[in-house]
Protein backbone atom coordinates (compact mmCIF):
# COMPACT_ATOMS: atom_id res chain seq x y z
CA UNK A 1 0.00 0.00 0.00
CA UNK A 2 1.40 3.38 -1.01
CA UNK A 3 1.87 6.02 1.64
CA UNK A 4 -0.74 8.54 0.48
CA UNK A 5 -1.02 12.29 0.97
CA UNK A 6 -4.53 13.63 0.34
CA UNK A 7 -4.04 17.36 -0.09
CA UNK A 8 -6.36 20.30 -0.21
CA UNK A 9 -3.63 22.49 -1.72
CA UNK A 10 -2.62 26.04 -0.81
CA UNK A 11 -4.10 28.78 -2.94
CA UNK A 12 -5.32 32.32 -2.26
CA UNK A 13 -5.35 33.66 1.27
CA UNK A 14 -8.48 32.30 3.03
CA UNK A 15 -9.59 30.58 -0.19
CA UNK A 16 -12.58 28.36 0.59
CA UNK A 17 -12.57 26.39 -2.62
CA UNK A 18 -11.43 22.89 -1.84
CA UNK A 19 -12.77 19.45 -1.16
CA UNK A 20 -15.96 20.50 0.59
CA UNK A 21 -16.95 23.83 -0.95
CA UNK A 22 -19.55 24.24 -3.68
CA UNK A 23 -18.45 27.81 -4.45
CA UNK A 24 -14.73 28.01 -5.13
CA UNK A 25 -13.84 31.50 -3.95
CA UNK A 26 -12.63 33.61 -1.07
CA UNK A 27 -15.83 34.49 0.75
CA UNK A 28 -17.09 37.73 2.27
CA UNK A 29 -16.37 36.48 5.79
CA UNK A 30 -13.66 33.91 6.49
CA UNK A 31 -15.20 30.49 5.87
CA UNK A 32 -13.76 27.01 5.72
CA UNK A 33 -15.57 23.78 4.98
CA UNK A 34 -14.07 20.45 5.94
CA UNK A 35 -12.26 18.66 3.07
CA UNK A 36 -14.88 15.93 3.28
CA UNK A 37 -14.32 14.37 -0.13
CA UNK A 38 -10.65 13.68 0.61
CA UNK A 39 -11.46 12.07 3.95
CA UNK A 40 -13.32 9.13 2.39
CA UNK A 41 -10.31 7.62 0.58
CA UNK A 42 -8.17 8.56 3.59
CA UNK A 43 -10.35 6.29 5.67
CA UNK A 44 -9.88 3.47 3.15
CA UNK A 45 -6.07 3.77 2.95
CA UNK A 46 -4.26 2.82 6.18
CA UNK A 47 -1.06 4.78 5.48
CA UNK A 48 -2.68 8.08 4.59
CA UNK A 49 -2.82 11.63 5.81
CA UNK A 50 -5.16 14.50 4.95
CA UNK A 51 -3.56 17.95 4.83
CA UNK A 52 -5.88 20.93 4.46
CA UNK A 53 -3.53 23.77 3.58
CA UNK A 54 -5.85 26.83 3.41
CA UNK A 55 -7.19 26.81 6.99
CA UNK A 56 -3.72 25.84 8.20
CA UNK A 57 -2.38 28.90 6.32
CA UNK A 58 0.31 26.76 4.69
CA UNK A 59 2.32 27.78 1.65
CA UNK A 60 3.38 25.53 -1.21
CA UNK A 61 6.90 25.47 0.18
CA UNK A 62 5.66 24.21 3.52
CA UNK A 63 3.53 21.55 1.88
CA UNK A 64 6.34 20.49 -0.46
CA UNK A 65 8.56 19.34 2.40
CA UNK A 66 5.98 16.65 3.22
CA UNK A 67 6.42 15.01 -0.19
CA UNK A 68 9.47 13.07 1.00
CA UNK A 69 7.27 11.05 3.37
CA UNK A 70 4.80 9.82 0.72
CA UNK A 71 4.64 7.68 -2.41
CA UNK A 72 1.38 9.11 -3.73
CA UNK A 73 -0.14 12.60 -3.56
CA UNK A 74 -3.77 13.29 -4.48
CA UNK A 75 -4.85 16.92 -4.78
CA UNK A 76 -8.41 18.21 -4.95
CA UNK A 77 -8.51 20.84 -7.70
CA UNK A 78 -11.05 23.36 -8.95
CA UNK A 79 -11.35 25.50 -12.07
CA UNK A 80 -10.28 28.71 -10.23
CA UNK A 81 -7.31 27.10 -8.50
CA UNK A 82 -6.14 24.73 -11.26
CA UNK A 83 -2.98 26.57 -12.30
CA UNK A 84 -1.94 27.04 -8.66
CA UNK A 85 -2.48 23.33 -8.07
CA UNK A 86 -0.24 22.39 -11.00
CA UNK A 87 2.46 24.59 -9.50
CA UNK A 88 2.04 22.82 -6.16
CA UNK A 89 2.54 19.42 -7.82
CA UNK A 90 5.73 20.74 -9.42
CA UNK A 91 7.00 21.74 -5.97
CA UNK A 92 6.07 18.35 -4.50
CA UNK A 93 7.96 16.52 -7.24
CA UNK A 94 10.99 18.73 -6.83
CA UNK A 95 11.19 17.44 -3.26
CA UNK A 96 10.37 13.84 -4.22
CA UNK A 97 10.96 13.00 -7.91
CA UNK A 98 9.54 9.49 -7.41
CA UNK A 99 6.21 10.81 -6.15
CA UNK A 100 3.05 9.84 -8.09
CA UNK A 101 0.64 12.77 -8.29
CA UNK A 102 -3.04 12.76 -9.19
CA UNK A 103 -5.87 15.27 -9.30
CA UNK A 104 -9.52 14.84 -8.31
CA UNK A 105 -12.56 17.10 -8.31
CA UNK A 106 -15.11 18.54 -10.76
CA UNK A 107 -12.48 20.29 -12.91
CA UNK A 108 -10.77 17.04 -13.91
CA UNK A 109 -14.05 15.12 -14.05
CA UNK A 110 -15.28 17.42 -16.80
CA UNK A 111 -11.95 18.09 -18.54
CA UNK A 112 -9.73 15.08 -17.88
CA UNK A 113 -7.83 15.15 -21.16
CA UNK A 114 -7.40 18.91 -21.17
CA UNK A 115 -6.22 18.84 -17.54
CA UNK A 116 -3.59 16.20 -18.25
CA UNK A 117 -2.46 18.03 -21.39
CA UNK A 118 -2.10 21.29 -19.43
CA UNK A 119 -0.17 19.60 -16.63
CA UNK A 120 2.55 17.19 -17.72
CA UNK A 121 3.58 16.95 -14.07
CA UNK A 122 0.24 15.22 -13.32
CA UNK A 123 0.39 11.43 -13.59
CA UNK A 124 -3.36 10.71 -13.52
CA UNK A 125 -6.77 12.15 -12.74
CA UNK A 126 -9.71 10.38 -11.12
CA UNK A 127 -13.10 11.37 -12.49
CA UNK A 128 -16.36 11.86 -10.56
CA UNK A 129 -16.55 9.93 -7.25
CA UNK A 130 -12.97 8.90 -6.63
CA UNK A 131 -13.07 7.04 -3.31
CA UNK A 132 -12.33 3.54 -4.60
CA UNK A 133 -10.29 4.66 -7.61
CA UNK A 134 -7.76 6.30 -5.28
CA UNK A 135 -7.76 3.22 -3.04
CA UNK A 136 -6.90 1.05 -6.03
CA UNK A 137 -4.11 3.38 -7.14
CA UNK A 138 -2.71 3.25 -3.60
CA UNK A 139 -2.95 -0.55 -3.63
CA UNK A 140 -0.78 -0.63 -6.74
CA UNK A 141 -3.42 -2.01 -9.06
CA UNK A 142 -2.58 -1.85 -12.77
CA UNK A 143 -3.92 1.47 -14.03
CA UNK A 144 -5.56 -0.07 -17.09
CA UNK A 145 -7.83 -1.97 -14.69
CA UNK A 146 -8.92 1.00 -12.58
CA UNK A 147 -12.27 2.39 -13.67
CA UNK A 148 -12.78 6.14 -13.61
CA UNK A 149 -9.21 7.31 -14.14
CA UNK A 150 -7.41 9.02 -17.03
CA UNK A 151 -3.64 8.83 -17.44
CA UNK A 152 -0.74 8.83 -19.87
CA UNK A 153 0.49 5.69 -21.56
CA UNK A 154 3.27 5.74 -24.16
CA UNK A 155 2.74 9.44 -24.76
CA UNK A 156 -1.02 9.07 -25.23
CA UNK A 157 -3.80 10.06 -22.84
CA UNK A 158 -5.98 7.08 -21.93
CA UNK A 159 -9.49 7.30 -20.47
CA UNK A 160 -10.70 4.21 -18.66
CA UNK A 161 -14.49 3.60 -18.51
CA UNK A 162 -16.43 5.59 -15.94
CA UNK A 163 -16.84 4.05 -12.52
CA UNK A 164 -20.44 3.41 -11.53
CA UNK A 165 -21.98 5.60 -8.85
CA UNK A 166 -21.45 4.17 -5.38
CA UNK A 167 -24.74 2.67 -4.24
CA UNK A 168 -23.67 1.26 -0.87
CA UNK A 169 -22.69 4.47 0.89
CA UNK A 170 -22.80 2.69 4.24
CA UNK A 171 -19.67 0.78 3.19
CA UNK A 172 -17.62 3.99 3.13
CA UNK A 173 -15.69 5.03 6.25
CA UNK A 174 -16.89 7.69 8.64
CA UNK A 175 -15.14 10.91 7.68
CA UNK A 176 -15.36 12.26 11.21
CA UNK A 177 -12.76 9.66 12.25
CA UNK A 178 -10.35 11.27 9.77
CA UNK A 179 -11.30 14.78 10.91
CA UNK A 180 -10.29 13.75 14.42
CA UNK A 181 -7.08 12.08 13.26
CA UNK A 182 -5.76 14.72 10.85
CA UNK A 183 -7.59 18.03 11.25
CA UNK A 184 -8.14 20.73 13.88
CA UNK A 185 -11.86 21.41 14.17
CA UNK A 186 -11.29 24.91 15.57
CA UNK A 187 -9.83 25.92 12.20
CA UNK A 188 -13.22 25.45 10.51
CA UNK A 189 -15.84 28.16 10.59
CA UNK A 190 -18.99 28.93 8.63
CA UNK A 191 -20.60 32.26 9.54
CA UNK A 192 -24.18 31.00 9.84
CA UNK A 193 -23.23 27.86 11.83
CA UNK A 194 -22.42 27.70 15.50
CA UNK A 195 -18.72 27.46 16.29
CA UNK A 196 -17.09 25.02 16.37
CA UNK A 197 -19.09 22.86 14.00
CA UNK A 198 -18.74 19.46 12.31
CA UNK A 199 -20.26 18.65 8.92
CA UNK A 200 -20.65 15.54 6.82
CA UNK A 201 -22.92 14.04 4.16
CA UNK A 202 -25.87 11.71 4.71
CA UNK A 203 -26.25 11.19 0.96
CA UNK A 204 -24.82 12.09 -2.42
CA UNK A 205 -26.39 13.60 -5.51
CA UNK A 206 -29.47 15.76 -5.99
CA UNK A 207 -32.66 15.07 -7.99
CA UNK A 208 -33.16 18.74 -8.90
CA UNK A 209 -32.19 20.05 -12.33
CA UNK A 210 -30.84 23.52 -11.56
CA UNK A 211 -28.72 24.59 -14.55
CA UNK A 212 -25.99 26.27 -12.48
CA UNK A 213 -25.32 23.70 -9.74
CA UNK A 214 -21.83 22.25 -9.97
CA UNK A 215 -21.73 19.00 -8.03
CA UNK A 216 -24.77 17.09 -9.34
CA UNK A 217 -23.86 17.89 -12.96
CA UNK A 218 -20.16 17.10 -12.74
CA UNK A 219 -19.47 14.98 -9.71
CA UNK A 220 -22.29 13.19 -7.89
CA UNK A 221 -25.21 12.84 -10.31
CA UNK A 222 -28.85 13.87 -10.30
CA UNK A 223 -30.13 11.06 -8.13
CA UNK A 224 -30.18 11.21 -4.35
CA UNK A 225 -28.30 8.16 -3.06
CA UNK A 226 -28.53 7.87 0.70
CA UNK A 227 -26.92 6.25 3.69
CA UNK A 228 -29.18 4.21 5.95
CA UNK A 229 -30.73 5.92 8.93
CA UNK A 230 -28.80 3.61 11.27
CA UNK A 231 -25.50 4.44 9.57
CA UNK A 232 -26.07 8.20 9.87
CA UNK A 233 -27.12 7.87 13.51
CA UNK A 234 -23.95 5.87 14.21
CA UNK A 235 -21.77 8.65 12.76
CA UNK A 236 -23.65 11.27 14.77
CA UNK A 237 -22.98 9.28 17.95
CA UNK A 238 -19.33 8.89 17.04
CA UNK A 239 -19.05 12.61 16.22
CA UNK A 240 -20.42 13.55 19.63
CA UNK A 241 -17.86 11.23 21.23
CA UNK A 242 -14.92 12.53 19.21
CA UNK A 243 -15.92 16.21 19.36
CA UNK A 244 -17.71 16.89 22.65
CA UNK A 245 -16.91 20.59 22.10
CA UNK A 246 -18.95 20.69 18.86
CA UNK A 247 -21.67 23.30 19.07
CA UNK A 248 -23.49 21.98 16.03
CA UNK A 249 -23.54 19.27 13.36
CA UNK A 250 -24.34 20.33 9.81
CA UNK A 251 -25.69 17.79 7.31
CA UNK A 252 -24.17 19.15 4.13
CA UNK A 253 -26.11 17.17 1.51
CA UNK A 254 -27.02 19.03 -1.65
CA UNK A 255 -30.61 18.76 -0.40
CA UNK A 256 -31.11 17.02 2.94
CA UNK A 257 -34.90 17.17 2.52
CA UNK A 258 -34.92 15.65 -1.00
CA UNK A 259 -36.38 12.48 0.56
CA UNK A 260 -38.96 13.81 3.01
CA UNK A 261 -39.83 10.53 4.71
CA UNK A 262 -36.17 9.74 5.32
CA UNK A 263 -35.59 13.23 6.75
CA UNK A 264 -38.45 12.59 9.15
CA UNK A 265 -37.07 9.17 10.10
CA UNK A 266 -33.67 10.66 10.83
CA UNK A 267 -35.23 13.46 12.87
CA UNK A 268 -37.16 10.93 14.95
CA UNK A 269 -33.90 9.16 15.80
CA UNK A 270 -32.18 12.45 16.59
CA UNK A 271 -34.90 13.48 19.05
CA UNK A 272 -33.48 11.56 22.03
CA UNK A 273 -29.85 12.31 21.16
CA UNK A 274 -30.18 15.91 22.34
CA UNK A 275 -27.83 17.70 19.94
CA UNK A 276 -28.13 20.81 17.79
CA UNK A 277 -28.03 20.42 14.04
CA UNK A 278 -28.70 22.26 10.80
CA UNK A 279 -29.19 21.14 7.21
CA UNK A 280 -30.04 22.11 3.64
CA UNK A 281 -33.58 22.28 2.27
CA UNK A 282 -35.63 23.30 -0.75
CA UNK A 283 -38.63 25.60 -0.63
CA UNK A 284 -41.01 22.72 -1.36
CA UNK A 285 -40.26 21.02 1.97
CA UNK A 286 -43.52 20.01 3.67
CA UNK A 287 -44.73 21.34 7.01
CA UNK A 288 -44.77 17.77 8.32
CA UNK A 289 -41.07 17.39 7.56
CA UNK A 290 -40.16 20.79 9.00
CA UNK A 291 -42.04 20.02 12.21
CA UNK A 292 -40.38 16.63 12.58
CA UNK A 293 -36.94 18.15 12.01
CA UNK A 294 -37.55 20.89 14.59
CA UNK A 295 -38.66 18.28 17.13
CA UNK A 296 -35.46 16.38 16.34
CA UNK A 297 -33.21 19.31 17.28
CA UNK A 298 -32.99 21.30 14.03
CA UNK A 299 -31.78 24.87 14.50
CA UNK A 300 -31.30 26.29 10.98
CA UNK A 301 -31.98 25.52 7.33
CA UNK A 302 -29.88 26.70 4.40
CA UNK A 303 -32.35 27.41 1.60
CA UNK A 304 -31.57 28.38 -1.98
CA UNK A 305 -34.13 31.02 -2.98
CA UNK A 306 -31.72 32.28 -5.68
CA UNK A 307 -33.90 35.01 -7.21
CA UNK A 308 -37.04 37.03 -6.75
CA UNK A 309 -37.94 36.99 -10.44
CA UNK A 310 -40.40 34.26 -11.59
CA UNK A 311 -39.00 34.12 -15.14
CA UNK A 312 -35.42 33.70 -13.92
CA UNK A 313 -36.64 30.88 -11.65
CA UNK A 314 -38.04 29.15 -14.72
CA UNK A 315 -34.89 29.81 -16.74
CA UNK A 316 -32.69 28.05 -14.17
CA UNK A 317 -35.12 25.11 -13.81
CA UNK A 318 -35.22 25.54 -10.06
CA UNK A 319 -38.55 23.75 -9.73
CA UNK A 320 -39.71 26.41 -7.29
CA UNK A 321 -41.97 29.44 -7.07
CA UNK A 322 -41.83 32.63 -5.07
CA UNK A 323 -44.93 31.60 -3.14
CA UNK A 324 -43.29 28.35 -2.09
CA UNK A 325 -40.41 30.41 -0.71
CA UNK A 326 -42.81 32.64 1.19
CA UNK A 327 -44.64 29.61 2.58
CA UNK A 328 -41.43 27.95 3.75
CA UNK A 329 -40.21 31.04 5.60
CA UNK A 330 -43.64 31.46 7.21
CA UNK A 331 -43.65 27.86 8.42
CA UNK A 332 -40.07 28.11 9.69
CA UNK A 333 -40.91 31.25 11.61
CA UNK A 334 -43.91 29.54 13.19
CA UNK A 335 -41.81 26.54 14.18
CA UNK A 336 -38.81 28.53 15.42
CA UNK A 337 -36.42 27.37 12.67
CA UNK A 338 -33.82 29.88 11.55
CA UNK A 339 -33.26 30.38 7.82
CA UNK A 340 -30.06 31.25 5.96
CA UNK A 341 -31.20 32.30 2.50
CA UNK A 342 -28.90 32.07 -0.51
CA UNK A 343 -29.30 34.25 -3.59
CA UNK A 344 -27.45 34.74 -6.87
CA UNK A 345 -27.14 37.57 -9.34
CA UNK A 346 -26.26 37.07 -13.00
CA UNK A 347 -28.42 34.03 -13.74
CA UNK A 348 -29.85 33.47 -17.25
CA UNK A 349 -32.34 36.18 -18.09
CA UNK A 350 -31.06 38.56 -15.42
CA UNK A 351 -31.80 42.28 -15.82
CA UNK A 352 -31.54 45.29 -13.56
CA UNK A 353 -35.26 44.86 -12.94
CA UNK A 354 -34.89 41.22 -11.88
CA UNK A 355 -31.98 42.07 -9.57
CA UNK A 356 -34.15 44.70 -7.92
CA UNK A 357 -36.93 42.10 -7.60
CA UNK A 358 -34.51 39.73 -5.87
CA UNK A 359 -33.45 42.38 -3.36
CA UNK A 360 -37.07 43.23 -2.58
CA UNK A 361 -37.93 39.53 -2.27
CA UNK A 362 -35.08 38.92 0.17
CA UNK A 363 -36.19 41.87 2.29
CA UNK A 364 -39.78 40.63 2.18
CA UNK A 365 -38.80 37.11 3.26
CA UNK A 366 -36.53 38.56 5.94
CA UNK A 367 -34.49 35.39 6.65
CA UNK A 368 -32.10 35.49 9.57
CA UNK A 369 -29.05 35.81 7.30
CA UNK A 370 -28.35 35.79 3.57
CA UNK A 371 -25.55 34.97 1.17
CA UNK A 372 -25.31 36.64 -2.23
CA UNK A 373 -23.09 35.09 -4.90
CA UNK A 374 -22.25 35.87 -8.47
CA UNK A 375 -23.77 33.23 -10.73
CA UNK A 376 -20.70 31.37 -11.95
CA UNK A 377 -20.76 29.23 -15.13
CA UNK A 378 -18.53 26.35 -14.06
CA UNK A 379 -17.35 24.04 -16.86
CA UNK A 380 -19.58 20.99 -17.08
CA UNK A 381 -22.80 22.80 -16.15
CA UNK A 382 -25.69 23.68 -18.43
CA UNK A 383 -25.19 27.29 -17.41
CA UNK A 384 -21.64 27.18 -18.80
CA UNK A 385 -22.83 25.67 -22.09
CA UNK A 386 -25.59 28.28 -22.36
CA UNK A 387 -23.16 31.17 -21.84
CA UNK A 388 -20.70 29.75 -24.36
CA UNK A 389 -23.38 29.12 -26.97
CA UNK A 390 -24.84 32.62 -26.62
CA UNK A 391 -21.47 34.35 -26.46
CA UNK A 392 -22.08 35.73 -22.98
CA UNK A 393 -18.75 34.62 -21.47
CA UNK A 394 -16.47 37.64 -21.38
CA UNK A 395 -13.56 35.93 -19.54
CA UNK A 396 -12.43 32.52 -18.34
CA UNK A 397 -10.97 33.52 -14.97
CA UNK A 398 -13.69 32.84 -12.43
CA UNK A 399 -11.91 34.55 -9.52
CA UNK A 400 -9.63 37.53 -9.06
CA UNK A 401 -6.06 36.41 -9.61
CA UNK A 402 -4.79 38.25 -6.53
CA UNK A 403 -7.50 37.77 -3.91
CA UNK A 404 -9.56 34.75 -4.99
CA UNK A 405 -12.80 36.75 -4.80
CA UNK A 406 -15.46 35.89 -7.34
CA UNK A 407 -15.39 37.77 -10.65
CA UNK A 408 -18.34 38.22 -12.94
CA UNK A 409 -17.53 36.58 -16.25
CA UNK A 410 -21.00 36.87 -17.76
CA UNK A 411 -21.95 39.84 -19.93
CA UNK A 412 -25.62 39.90 -21.00
CA UNK A 413 -27.21 42.20 -23.59
CA UNK A 414 -28.43 45.18 -21.62
CA UNK A 415 -26.65 44.07 -18.42
CA UNK A 416 -22.87 44.35 -18.28
CA UNK A 417 -20.66 42.18 -16.11
CA UNK A 418 -19.62 45.24 -14.11
CA UNK A 419 -23.27 45.95 -13.26
CA UNK A 420 -23.81 42.39 -12.08
CA UNK A 421 -20.62 42.59 -10.02
CA UNK A 422 -21.73 45.77 -8.29
CA UNK A 423 -25.15 44.28 -7.54
CA UNK A 424 -23.63 42.03 -4.85
CA UNK A 425 -22.62 44.78 -2.37
CA UNK A 426 -25.82 46.67 -3.19
CA UNK A 427 -27.85 43.57 -2.35
CA UNK A 428 -26.03 43.13 0.96
CA UNK A 429 -26.38 46.79 1.93
CA UNK A 430 -30.08 46.88 1.18
CA UNK A 431 -30.71 43.77 3.27
CA UNK A 432 -28.41 44.24 6.25
CA UNK A 433 -28.69 48.00 6.71
CA UNK A 434 -32.47 47.90 7.14
CA UNK A 435 -33.72 49.20 10.49
CA UNK A 436 -35.69 45.96 10.95
CA UNK A 437 -32.60 43.77 10.59
CA UNK A 438 -30.36 46.04 12.66
CA UNK A 439 -32.88 46.10 15.51
CA UNK A 440 -33.10 42.31 15.45
CA UNK A 441 -29.30 41.97 15.46
CA UNK A 442 -29.03 44.39 18.39
CA UNK A 443 -31.50 42.33 20.43
CA UNK A 444 -29.57 39.14 19.68
CA UNK A 445 -26.26 40.74 20.70
CA UNK A 446 -27.74 42.02 23.97
CA UNK A 447 -29.16 38.61 24.79
CA UNK A 448 -26.29 36.35 23.73
CA UNK A 449 -22.60 37.29 24.37
CA UNK A 450 -21.34 34.57 22.03
CA UNK A 451 -23.55 35.85 19.21
CA UNK A 452 -22.39 39.39 19.97
CA UNK A 453 -18.75 38.42 19.50
CA UNK A 454 -19.56 36.48 16.34
CA UNK A 455 -21.61 39.25 14.74
CA UNK A 456 -19.08 41.97 15.57
CA UNK A 457 -16.20 39.89 14.18
CA UNK A 458 -18.08 39.05 11.02
CA UNK A 459 -19.26 42.62 10.62
CA UNK A 460 -15.65 43.84 10.62
CA UNK A 461 -14.63 41.18 8.10
CA UNK A 462 -17.62 41.96 5.90
CA UNK A 463 -16.89 45.69 5.78
CA UNK A 464 -13.27 44.92 4.94
CA UNK A 465 -14.47 42.62 2.16
CA UNK A 466 -16.72 45.33 0.74
CA UNK A 467 -13.75 47.72 0.61
CA UNK A 468 -11.26 45.25 -0.89
CA UNK A 469 -13.71 43.89 -3.44
CA UNK A 470 -14.28 47.25 -5.09
CA UNK A 471 -10.59 47.94 -5.66
CA UNK A 472 -8.96 47.49 -9.05
CA UNK A 473 -6.59 44.53 -9.47
CA UNK A 474 -3.60 46.89 -9.25
CA UNK A 475 -4.79 48.18 -5.88
CA UNK A 476 -5.58 44.80 -4.37
CA UNK A 477 -2.92 43.21 -2.22
CA UNK A 478 -4.26 39.71 -1.76
CA UNK A 479 -1.79 36.95 -1.03
CA UNK A 480 -1.44 33.81 -3.09
CA UNK A 481 -0.53 30.94 -0.77
CA UNK A 482 0.68 28.80 -3.64
CA UNK A 483 3.69 31.12 -3.83
CA UNK A 484 6.80 30.40 -1.73
N, C-alpha and C positions, 0 to 999 in steps of 0.2 A: 504494500500500500504506500503510495506516494505521500510524503509530508506536504500538506496542502494549505496554502494561504488563501483565504477568501477575503478579498479586499474591496471595501468601498473607498475608492481612491481619493486622494486630495484634489481639490479643485479651487473654486473661488472661496474667499473668506465667508464662512457661515453658509455655504452652499448646501441647501437641502434638496438634493437631486439624485440621491442614490437608491439603494436597494429596498426602499420602502416608501418612496415619495412619488405620488402621481403627477405632481407639477415640478419639473426640474428647474428650479430657480432659487435664488436668494430671496427669502420672503421679507415682508414688511417688518415683522418682528421675529427675532431669532427663533427658529424652529428646527427641530431635528426629529425625524422618524427613525425608529429602529431599522437596521438593515435586515429585515425579516427574511427576504428571499435568500440571502446568503446563508442564513442560519439553518435552513433545511439540509442542504448538502453537508454543512459542517457537522450536523448531528448524525449523518450517515457515515462520515469518514473519521475513524478514530484519531488519526494523527493530523488534526486540522486546527486552524485558529482563524477566527474572524477578527479583522482589524477594520475599524470604522474611522477613517482618517479625519473627516470634517469635524465632528464634534470633539475629537481629541486634539484638533488644531495642529495636525501633523503636516509637514511638508513632504514633497516627493523625496527629498534627500533623507529624511528621517525614516520614511517607509522603505526606501531602497536598501538600507542596511539590514533589514529583516530577510532579504532575499536569500542570503547565505544559508539560512536555516530551513529552506524549503526546496522541494523538487518541482512543485506545481503551484502556480499563482493563477487565481481566477478573479477577474475584476468585473464588477457591475458597471456598465457604461450606459450613457444616455446620449441623445443627439447633441444637447448643448455642451456636454463635457467630453465628447469623443476625442478631440485632438489632444486635450490635456491627458486623457487616459492613455493614449498611445505614447506620449512622452514619458508617462510614469512607467510603462512597460519597458521602454528603452533604459531608464534608470535602473530598474530591477535587474535587467539582463547584463548591464554593465557590472553590477555587483556579483551576479551569478550567471555566467554565460551558459551553463547547462540547464537553467531554469526553463520549464515549459510554461507558456503563458496563454491563457484563454480569456475571452470576453463573453459576458452574458448580458441579457437585458433586452428591452424592446428594440433598441437601435440595431443590434446585430440579428435580431429575429426577423426584422423587415428587410434589412440590407446586408445579408451575410457575405455575399460575394464582394460587394463594394467595400465593406468594412475590412475584409482581408486584403483586398487590393490596395487600400489606402494605408494599411499598416503591415508591412512585411515583417515587423517584429512580433506580430501576433501569430501563434501557432495554430489556433483553432477558435471557433466560436460555437457556442451551444444555443440553439434556437428555442424560443418559447419556454415552457417549463423545463428547467435544466437540472432538477434535483438528482435524478438517476443517471443522467448523461455525465455529470461531473463525477459522480461516484464511480462510474465505469472507467472514466479516464484515470482517476486516482488508483483504481485497481490494476491498471496496466492492460486493460482489454484492447485488442487490436482496433484501431480507429475505424476501419472499414465496417466493423460490426456494431458500432455505437450509433443508434438511431438519434437523429436530431442534432447532429453536429456537422459543421462545414470546416474544411481544412485543406492544406496544400499537399499534393502528392505528385512528385516528379515535375514540379513547376506548374501544375494545373490545380485549380480550385475544385474540390470535390464537395458535393452536397449529398449527404446521406439522407434517406427517407425521414420524414417527420416522425417524431415520437408521439404516440397517442397521448391524449390528455390523461392525467392520473385520475383514476376513478376511486381508488381506495385511499382517500386522504388520511384515514385513521392510521395507515401503515407508516406515515411519515413521522419523524421525531418531533418532540415538543420543542419549539424554538426557544421557549423561556429558559430551558436548561442551558442553552448556548448563551443567551443573554447573561445569565448568572455566571457562566464560566469565563466569558471573554469581554463583556462590556460593563460599563459603569452607568447604572440607570439614572444617576443624577445628572448625566450629560445630555439627557433627552428631555425636550420640552416642547409642548405644543400649546400655543396661547390659550385656546379654549378648553384645554383639559387641565384637570387638577395635577399639581406637581408634588412628587414625581409620579409618573404614570408608566404603565406597561401596556403594550398593544400586540395583538396577534390576529390571525385570520381564523374564522370558523368555516370558511368555504372559499372557493375560487371561482372566478368568472361572474358574469352578470347577464341576465336575460334581456336587458334593455338594449335599444339600438341607437343610442345617442351617437351622432356622427363625429363628435370631437373626442370622445373618451379613449384614452390611450390603451390601457391595459386589456380590456376585453377584445379589442380589435387586433392587438399585436402579440399578446402574451398569454392570456388565460382563457379566451373564448367567451362566446355569448350564451353560455349555459351555466347555471349556478350549480356547481358540484359541492357537496357539503360533507363535513365531518359529522359523525354521529353525535347525538346529544351527550351520551356518556363520555365520549372522547373529549368533547369540549369542556364538560364539567370537570373531568380529571385534570385538564391543563389549568383550569381556573384554580382548583385546589392546590396544585403544585405551585402555581404563581404566587398564591397567598403565603405558601410556606417559604418560598425562596426570597420573596420581596415583601416582608411584613410592613415595610415602610411605604409601600405603594398606596397612593391616595385614590387611585382609580385604575380600572382596566378598560381599555378601549378595544372594541371588536371592529377591526379595520377592513371588513369585507367591502367590496364595491357597493353592495346593498345588503345589509344585514337582514332587512325585512322582505327580501325578495321572495322568501318562502314564509308566509305569515304563520302557518300552523307550527312550523319548526321554531320560529322566533318565540311563539307562545310557550312551546314545550321547554325551550331553554330557560325562559323567564320563570317558569314554574319551578324548575330545578334550582335556579339562582335564589329564589325567595328565602330559603332557610340558610343560605350561605352568608348573608349579611355583609355584602360588599357593594361598593359604588362602581357603577359602570356606565359607559356611553357607547354609542354605536351610530351607524349610518342608516339612513332611511330615505324612501321616496315619498312624494306628496300623496300617493294613493294608498298609504298605509291605513289600515282600518282602525276604528276606535277600539275594537276588541283587542287588537294586537298592542296598541299603544297602552291601554289600561293594564294588560298583562305584563308588559315590560316595566311600567312604572311600579307595579306591585312587586316585581322581581328585583328592584333596586336601581332601575335606570335613572340617570341624572340628566343626560343631554343627548340630543340627536343632531347629527350633522346632515343637513338637507340641502340638496342641490336645486334651488329655485331657478337659477341661471339668468332669467330675463323676466321683464314685466310686459313684454310684447307678445300677444297671442300668435302672430305670424312667425316671429322668430322661433317660438316654441315648436311650431309645426315644422319649420325649416330644419331644425336640429333633431327632429324625430325623438323628442323627449318623452312622448307618451304621457303628457301632463297638461293640465290647464291651470290658469290663474286661480280659478275658484277652488280647485283641489288644494292649492297652496294655502289659500285663505282658511279652508276648512281644517287642514292639518295644524296650522298655528293656533287656531281657536281651540281645537281639542287639546293640544299640548299645554296651552295656558290653563285650561280647565283642570287638567290632570297634574299640573305642577312640573312639567317636563321642560327643561330649557332647550332652546333651539339656536344652533349656529347655522346661519343661512349663507350659502355660497352662491355667488353671482359671477357672470362673465360679461365682458364687453368685447365687441368685435366678431360676434357670431354671424353666420350667413344671413344676409338680409338686414344687417344692422344699419341704422340711420341715427342722426342726432335725435330724432323724435323717439325712436325706440330706446335709446340710452336714457333719455329723460323719463320714459315710462318705467324703465327698470328702477331708477332711483326713487321715483314716487311709490312704486310697488314695494320696494324694500322698506321705505319709511312707513307705509301703510301696514305691512305685516309686523314691523317692529320686533324682529327676533332679538334675542339677547346680545348676539354679536354677529358680525358678517365678515365675509372674505370676498374681495373683488379681484378677479384675475383677468389678464388679457387672454382672449381666446387664442390658443396656440395650435396651429396646424402641424401636429407631429407626423413625421413620415409613417405611413402604414394606416392612417386614419382616413375615413371618407372625407373629412374636412380638408385634409391635406390635398387629396385628389381633386376636390372641388375647386380649391384655390388655384392649383396648378392649371387645371383645365380652363378656368375663366381668366387666367392671367392676373390674379389678385395678389400673388406673392411678390412682394417688393424686395425681399432679402431672404437669405437662408439662415442667418445667425439668429437663433431664437432668444438668446440672452445677450446682455451687454458684455463685451469682451473683457472689461476691467472689473466689474462688480458682480456679475452673475444675475443681475435683475432682469426680469422679463423685458423683452423688446416687442413692439408691435411690428409684425412682418406682413400684415394684411392691409392692402390699400384698396378700398371699394370705390366705385363710382359715386361721387357725391359725399364720400366720407374718407378723409385721408388717414393714413396710419398715425400721423401726429395727433389728430383729433381723438382717435380711439385711445391713444396712449395717455393723453391728458384727461380723459374721462375717468380714469381710475382714481386719482386723488380727488377729483370733484365729487365722485360717488361717495368716497369715504367721508369727506368733509360734510356733505349734505346729511349723511346718516348720523355720524357721531357728534356733530356739533349742534344737534337739535336740543332745545331745552328739555324735551321729554326724556331723551337718552341721558343727558348730563345729570338731570335730577335723579334718575334711577341709579346711575353709577355712584353718585354721591351717597345715596342711602346705603348701597352695598358696602362702600368703603367705610362708612361710619359703623356699620354693623359687624363687619368681618375684617380683622386686621390683616389676615393672610391675603384676602382679596384686595385690600388696599395696597399692599406692597406689590402684588402682581400687576394691578391696573396702572399704578404709577410707573413701574418699570417699563411696562409695555407701551405706555403713553410716550415716554421719553424716546424709546426705540422707534416708535411709529413716526414721531415728528422728525427724527433724524433721517428716517427713510424718505419721508416726503421731501426733505431738503436735498438729499443726495440724488434722488431719482430724477429731479428736474435739471440737474447739471448736464452740461455737454460732456461727451467722452473725454475731452482734453482736461476738463476740470475735475473729473472723478478720480479718486485716488484709491479705488478698491485694490485689494491684494489678491493675487492669484497664488493659491497654496500649492499648485503643481510646480511652481518655480522653486529653485534652491532656497 
